Amino acid sequence: MNSQKGFIGWAILIIIALALLKYYLDWSIFDILSSEEGRATAEYIKKVISISWSYLQVPIAFIWDKIVELVRSF
């Protein structure tokens, strides 16, 4: 249940950030992704994030578990 709450929170945060970008900077993710160059850039970013996460997932999970243990001990 907590993982769903975290996911929903992140989704809402992303939606709000995109709305603020559109309102203040007149920047739209949909306009960017409609071009071929924009789609290629998005695919590249997705690939970099995926590869980075595959390397960092285990150490980050370990550190996060230690933080949770520390917080629960108080």
A tleap script that builds the chain and sets N, CA, C and O, in Angstrom:
source leaprc.protein.ff14SB
mol = sequence {
  NMET ASN SER GLN LYS GLY PHE ILE GLY TRP
  ALA ILE LEU ILE ILE ILE ALA LEU ALA LEU
  LEU LYS TYR TYR LEU ASP TRP SER ILE PHE
  ASP ILE LEU SER SER GLU GLU GLY ARG ALA
  THR ALA GLU TYR ILE LYS LYS VAL ILE SER
  ILE SER TRP SER TYR LEU GLN VAL PRO ILE
  ALA PHE ILE TRP ASP LYS ILE VAL GLU LEU
  VAL ARG SER CPHE
}
set mol.1.N position { 0.816 -1.194 0.000 }
set mol.1.CA position { 0.000 0.000 0.000 }
set mol.1.C position { 0.861 1.260 0.000 }
set mol.1.O position { 0.534 2.233 -0.680 }
set mol.2.N position { 1.963 1.250 0.760 }
set mol.2.CA position { 2.829 2.426 0.799 }
set mol.2.C position { 3.491 2.696 -0.539 }
set mol.2.O position { 3.713 3.851 -0.902 }
set mol.3.N position { 3.812 1.633 -1.282 }
set mol.3.CA position { 4.449 1.850 -2.581 }
set mol.3.C position { 3.487 2.512 -3.551 }
set mol.3.O position { 3.912 3.303 -4.393 }
set mol.4.N position { 2.202 2.206 -3.452 }
set mol.4.CA position { 1.215 2.856 -4.314 }
set mol.4.C position { 1.066 4.316 -3.932 }
set mol.4.O position { 0.915 5.172 -4.804 }
set mol.5.N position { 1.106 4.608 -2.656 }
set mol.5.CA position { 1.000 5.994 -2.212 }
set mol.5.C position { 2.188 6.800 -2.716 }
set mol.5.O position { 2.026 7.944 -3.142 }
set mol.6.N position { 3.360 6.224 -2.673 }
set mol.6.CA position { 4.546 6.903 -3.178 }
set mol.6.C position { 4.470 7.126 -4.676 }
set mol.6.O position { 4.864 8.181 -5.173 }
set mol.7.N position { 3.966 6.135 -5.397 }
set mol.7.CA position { 3.834 6.255 -6.845 }
set mol.7.C position { 2.830 7.335 -7.209 }
set mol.7.O position { 3.076 8.136 -8.112 }
set mol.8.N position { 1.721 7.362 -6.526 }
set mol.8.CA position { 0.695 8.373 -6.801 }
set mol.8.C position { 1.227 9.763 -6.482 }
set mol.8.O position { 0.962 10.714 -7.218 }
set mol.9.N position { 1.968 9.885 -5.402 }
set mol.9.CA position { 2.563 11.171 -5.042 }
set mol.9.C position { 3.526 11.667 -6.107 }
set mol.9.O position { 3.514 12.846 -6.462 }
set mol.10.N position { 4.361 10.770 -6.616 }
set mol.10.CA position { 5.300 11.146 -7.675 }
set mol.10.C position { 4.565 11.531 -8.950 }
set mol.10.O position { 4.942 12.490 -9.624 }
set mol.11.N position { 3.508 10.778 -9.283 }
set mol.11.CA position { 2.744 11.091 -10.496 }
set mol.11.C position { 2.116 12.477 -10.388 }
set mol.11.O position { 2.144 13.252 -11.343 }
set mol.12.N position { 1.555 12.784 -9.232 }
set mol.12.CA position { 0.944 14.103 -9.027 }
set mol.12.C position { 2.007 15.196 -9.094 }
set mol.12.O position { 1.774 16.249 -9.686 }
set mol.13.N position { 3.160 14.956 -8.496 }
set mol.13.CA position { 4.252 15.930 -8.533 }
set mol.13.C position { 4.718 16.200 -9.964 }
set mol.13.O position { 4.970 17.349 -10.327 }
set mol.14.N position { 4.831 15.160 -10.769 }
set mol.14.CA position { 5.240 15.329 -12.168 }
set mol.14.C position { 4.195 16.111 -12.948 }
set mol.14.O position { 4.541 16.982 -13.746 }
set mol.15.N position { 2.928 15.812 -12.728 }
set mol.15.CA position { 1.854 16.537 -13.416 }
set mol.15.C position { 1.876 18.013 -13.042 }
set mol.15.O position { 1.726 18.877 -13.906 }
set mol.16.N position { 2.062 18.303 -11.767 }
set mol.16.CA position { 2.123 19.702 -11.322 }
set mol.16.C position { 3.337 20.404 -11.934 }
set mol.16.O position { 3.235 21.547 -12.378 }
set mol.17.N position { 4.480 19.725 -11.957 }
set mol.17.CA position { 5.688 20.325 -12.541 }
set mol.17.C position { 5.492 20.627 -14.023 }
set mol.17.O position { 5.896 21.690 -14.497 }
set mol.18.N position { 4.880 19.708 -14.756 }
set mol.18.CA position { 4.632 19.944 -16.183 }
set mol.18.C position { 3.649 21.091 -16.393 }
set mol.18.O position { 3.805 21.886 -17.320 }
set mol.19.N position { 2.636 21.174 -15.529 }
set mol.19.CA position { 1.674 22.276 -15.641 }
set mol.19.C position { 2.352 23.615 -15.369 }
set mol.19.O position { 2.076 24.598 -16.057 }
set mol.20.N position { 3.234 23.662 -14.375 }
set mol.20.CA position { 3.951 24.903 -14.075 }
set mol.20.C position { 4.892 25.298 -15.212 }
set mol.20.O position { 5.010 26.478 -15.544 }
set mol.21.N position { 5.556 24.315 -15.803 }
set mol.21.CA position { 6.421 24.612 -16.947 }
set mol.21.C position { 5.613 25.182 -18.107 }
set mol.21.O position { 6.049 26.127 -18.765 }
set mol.22.N position { 4.447 24.615 -18.357 }
set mol.22.CA position { 3.600 25.105 -19.449 }
set mol.22.C position { 3.102 26.513 -19.148 }
set mol.22.O position { 3.083 27.364 -20.038 }
set mol.23.N position { 2.701 26.766 -17.917 }
set mol.23.CA position { 2.117 28.057 -17.555 }
set mol.23.C position { 3.167 29.171 -17.556 }
set mol.23.O position { 2.948 30.232 -18.140 }
set mol.24.N position { 4.301 28.929 -16.903 }
set mol.24.CA position { 5.292 29.993 -16.736 }
set mol.24.C position { 6.267 30.122 -17.908 }
set mol.24.O position { 6.677 31.232 -18.246 }
set mol.25.N position { 6.637 29.023 -18.521 }
set mol.25.CA position { 7.654 29.062 -19.569 }
set mol.25.C position { 7.105 28.738 -20.952 }
set mol.25.O position { 7.850 28.753 -21.932 }
set mol.26.N position { 5.815 28.445 -21.043 }
set mol.26.CA position { 5.176 28.043 -22.297 }
set mol.26.C position { 5.948 26.882 -22.934 }
set mol.26.O position { 6.218 26.880 -24.135 }
set mol.27.N position { 6.295 25.900 -22.103 }
set mol.27.CA position { 7.047 24.732 -22.526 }
set mol.27.C position { 6.168 23.507 -22.336 }
set mol.27.O position { 5.650 23.278 -21.243 }
set mol.28.N position { 5.997 22.726 -23.380 }
set mol.28.CA position { 5.127 21.556 -23.318 }
set mol.28.C position { 5.904 20.302 -23.694 }
set mol.28.O position { 6.591 20.266 -24.715 }
set mol.29.N position { 5.791 19.290 -22.871 }
set mol.29.CA position { 6.448 18.016 -23.149 }
set mol.29.C position { 5.878 17.391 -24.413 }
set mol.29.O position { 6.588 16.699 -25.142 }
set mol.30.N position { 4.595 17.633 -24.676 }
set mol.30.CA position { 3.956 17.044 -25.851 }
set mol.30.C position { 4.489 17.669 -27.140 }
set mol.30.O position { 4.660 16.976 -28.143 }
set mol.31.N position { 4.748 18.969 -27.115 }
set mol.31.CA position { 5.334 19.625 -28.286 }
set mol.31.C position { 6.744 19.108 -28.555 }
set mol.31.O position { 7.133 18.909 -29.706 }
set mol.32.N position { 7.494 18.895 -27.500 }
set mol.32.CA position { 8.864 18.406 -27.634 }
set mol.32.C position { 8.866 16.984 -28.200 }
set mol.32.O position { 9.631 16.674 -29.113 }
set mol.33.N position { 8.007 16.126 -27.653 }
set mol.33.CA position { 8.010 14.724 -28.058 }
set mol.33.C position { 7.369 14.484 -29.417 }
set mol.33.O position { 7.478 13.383 -29.958 }
set mol.34.N position { 6.708 15.479 -29.977 }
set mol.34.CA position { 6.089 15.287 -31.289 }
set mol.34.C position { 7.115 15.353 -32.417 }
set mol.34.O position { 6.839 14.899 -33.527 }
set mol.35.N position { 8.286 15.908 -32.150 }
set mol.35.CA position { 9.324 15.966 -33.184 }
set mol.35.C position { 10.196 14.710 -33.120 }
set mol.35.O position { 10.288 14.062 -32.077 }
set mol.36.N position { 10.821 14.381 -34.219 }
set mol.36.CA position { 11.690 13.202 -34.286 }
set mol.36.C position { 12.895 13.357 -33.353 }
set mol.36.O position { 13.288 12.409 -32.673 }
set mol.37.N position { 13.468 14.543 -33.328 }
set mol.37.CA position { 14.615 14.799 -32.457 }
set mol.37.C position { 14.222 14.681 -30.985 }
set mol.37.O position { 14.989 14.164 -30.172 }
set mol.38.N position { 13.039 15.156 -30.651 }
set mol.38.CA position { 12.554 15.058 -29.278 }
set mol.38.C position { 12.348 13.622 -28.848 }
set mol.38.O position { 12.682 13.253 -27.722 }
set mol.39.N position { 11.797 12.804 -29.743 }
set mol.39.CA position { 11.599 11.386 -29.419 }
set mol.39.C position { 12.941 10.678 -29.239 }
set mol.39.O position { 13.091 9.847 -28.344 }
set mol.40.N position { 13.910 11.006 -30.086 }
set mol.40.CA position { 15.232 10.384 -29.967 }
set mol.40.C position { 15.895 10.782 -28.651 }
set mol.40.O position { 16.528 9.957 -27.991 }
set mol.41.N position { 15.746 12.033 -28.279 }
set mol.41.CA position { 16.312 12.501 -27.011 }
set mol.41.C position { 15.646 11.811 -25.829 }
set mol.41.O position { 16.323 11.414 -24.880 }
set mol.42.N position { 14.327 11.666 -25.878 }
set mol.42.CA position { 13.596 10.996 -24.800 }
set mol.42.C position { 14.027 9.538 -24.680 }
set mol.42.O position { 14.189 9.037 -23.568 }
set mol.43.N position { 14.215 8.851 -25.799 }
set mol.43.CA position { 14.675 7.462 -25.769 }
set mol.43.C position { 16.082 7.364 -25.180 }
set mol.43.O position { 16.371 6.445 -24.413 }
set mol.44.N position { 16.943 8.294 -25.531 }
set mol.44.CA position { 18.310 8.310 -25.000 }
set mol.44.C position { 18.293 8.514 -23.483 }
set mol.44.O position { 18.992 7.816 -22.748 }
set mol.45.N position { 17.495 9.468 -23.027 }
set mol.45.CA position { 17.398 9.738 -21.586 }
set mol.45.C position { 16.850 8.521 -20.857 }
set mol.45.O position { 17.338 8.165 -19.784 }
set mol.46.N position { 15.840 7.882 -21.433 }
set mol.46.CA position { 15.252 6.682 -20.833 }
set mol.46.C position { 16.301 5.578 -20.708 }
set mol.46.O position { 16.367 4.891 -19.689 }
set mol.47.N position { 17.116 5.410 -21.747 }
set mol.47.CA position { 18.157 4.389 -21.742 }
set mol.47.C position { 19.219 4.687 -20.681 }
set mol.47.O position { 19.649 3.786 -19.960 }
set mol.48.N position { 19.640 5.946 -20.587 }
set mol.48.CA position { 20.649 6.333 -19.596 }
set mol.48.C position { 20.126 6.105 -18.181 }
set mol.48.O position { 20.846 5.582 -17.329 }
set mol.49.N position { 18.887 6.491 -17.930 }
set mol.49.CA position { 18.299 6.304 -16.599 }
set mol.49.C position { 18.183 4.821 -16.272 }
set mol.49.O position { 18.474 4.410 -15.148 }
set mol.50.N position { 17.765 4.021 -17.235 }
set mol.50.CA position { 17.617 2.585 -17.015 }
set mol.50.C position { 18.958 1.928 -16.690 }
set mol.50.O position { 19.048 1.133 -15.755 }
set mol.51.N position { 19.983 2.253 -17.448 }
set mol.51.CA position { 21.312 1.678 -17.199 }
set mol.51.C position { 21.863 2.157 -15.856 }
set mol.51.O position { 22.425 1.370 -15.095 }
set mol.52.N position { 21.700 3.440 -15.572 }
set mol.52.CA position { 22.177 3.986 -14.296 }
set mol.52.C position { 21.476 3.316 -13.126 }
set mol.52.O position { 22.118 2.969 -12.135 }
set mol.53.N position { 20.169 3.131 -13.232 }
set mol.53.CA position { 19.413 2.521 -12.142 }
set mol.53.C position { 19.838 1.073 -11.945 }
set mol.53.O position { 19.890 0.601 -10.809 }
set mol.54.N position { 20.142 0.357 -13.025 }
set mol.54.CA position { 20.556 -1.038 -12.878 }
set mol.54.C position { 21.864 -1.147 -12.086 }
set mol.54.O position { 22.069 -2.129 -11.372 }
set mol.55.N position { 22.739 -0.167 -12.202 }
set mol.55.CA position { 23.981 -0.162 -11.430 }
set mol.55.C position { 23.778 0.337 -9.999 }
set mol.55.O position { 24.442 -0.141 -9.079 }
set mol.56.N position { 22.883 1.277 -9.807 }
set mol.56.CA position { 22.740 1.935 -8.504 }
set mol.56.C position { 21.648 1.349 -7.618 }
set mol.56.O position { 21.565 1.703 -6.442 }
set mol.57.N position { 20.817 0.470 -8.145 }
set mol.57.CA position { 19.670 -0.034 -7.401 }
set mol.57.C position { 20.063 -0.729 -6.100 }
set mol.57.O position { 19.486 -0.440 -5.052 }
set mol.58.N position { 21.020 -1.627 -6.148 }
set mol.58.CA position { 21.404 -2.386 -4.953 }
set mol.58.C position { 22.021 -1.483 -3.882 }
set mol.58.O position { 21.592 -1.556 -2.731 }
set mol.59.N position { 23.007 -0.633 -4.201 }
set mol.59.CA position { 23.557 0.231 -3.149 }
set mol.59.C position { 22.531 1.210 -2.578 }
set mol.59.O position { 22.520 1.463 -1.373 }
set mol.60.N position { 21.680 1.753 -3.424 }
set mol.60.CA position { 20.667 2.690 -2.936 }
set mol.60.C position { 19.676 1.976 -2.028 }
set mol.60.O position { 19.285 2.518 -0.995 }
set mol.61.N position { 19.263 0.763 -2.400 }
set mol.61.CA position { 18.340 -0.001 -1.557 }
set mol.61.C position { 18.985 -0.316 -0.209 }
set mol.61.O position { 18.319 -0.241 0.824 }
set mol.62.N position { 20.260 -0.665 -0.205 }
set mol.62.CA position { 20.968 -0.955 1.040 }
set mol.62.C position { 21.016 0.278 1.941 }
set mol.62.O position { 20.707 0.202 3.130 }
set mol.63.N position { 21.405 1.408 1.365 }
set mol.63.CA position { 21.476 2.655 2.140 }
set mol.63.C position { 20.095 3.043 2.652 }
set mol.63.O position { 19.956 3.461 3.801 }
set mol.64.N position { 19.077 2.909 1.811 }
set mol.64.CA position { 17.718 3.258 2.225 }
set mol.64.C position { 17.259 2.373 3.383 }
set mol.64.O position { 16.640 2.866 4.327 }
set mol.65.N position { 17.555 1.068 3.322 }
set mol.65.CA position { 17.188 0.173 4.419 }
set mol.65.C position { 17.868 0.588 5.718 }
set mol.65.O position { 17.249 0.534 6.780 }
set mol.66.N position { 19.126 1.000 5.651 }
set mol.66.CA position { 19.837 1.458 6.851 }
set mol.66.C position { 19.210 2.737 7.404 }
set mol.66.O position { 19.102 2.897 8.619 }
set mol.67.N position { 18.803 3.637 6.531 }
set mol.67.CA position { 18.144 4.874 6.977 }
set mol.67.C position { 16.825 4.547 7.659 }
set mol.67.O position { 16.509 5.112 8.706 }
set mol.68.N position { 16.053 3.636 7.073 }
set mol.68.CA position { 14.765 3.252 7.661 }
set mol.68.C position { 14.981 2.607 9.022 }
set mol.68.O position { 14.243 2.898 9.963 }
set mol.69.N position { 15.979 1.736 9.145 }
set mol.69.CA position { 16.289 1.120 10.437 }
set mol.69.C position { 16.660 2.175 11.471 }
set mol.69.O position { 16.227 2.098 12.621 }
set mol.70.N position { 17.453 3.149 11.072 }
set mol.70.CA position { 17.873 4.212 11.976 }
set mol.70.C position { 16.673 5.035 12.444 }
set mol.70.O position { 16.562 5.355 13.627 }
set mol.71.N position { 15.789 5.372 11.528 }
set mol.71.CA position { 14.613 6.175 11.876 }
set mol.71.C position { 13.685 5.387 12.792 }
set mol.71.O position { 13.130 5.946 13.738 }
set mol.72.N position { 13.511 4.104 12.522 }
set mol.72.CA position { 12.620 3.279 13.356 }
set mol.72.C position { 13.181 3.057 14.756 }
set mol.72.O position { 12.426 2.791 15.691 }
set mol.73.N position { 14.499 3.165 14.907 }
set mol.73.CA position { 15.097 2.943 16.222 }
set mol.73.C position { 14.836 4.106 17.179 }
set mol.73.O position { 15.004 3.956 18.390 }
set mol.74.N position { 14.430 5.255 16.656 }
set mol.74.CA position { 14.147 6.408 17.517 }
set mol.74.C position { 12.788 6.340 18.064 }
set mol.74.O position { 12.378 7.229 18.811 }
savepdb mol mol.pdb
quit
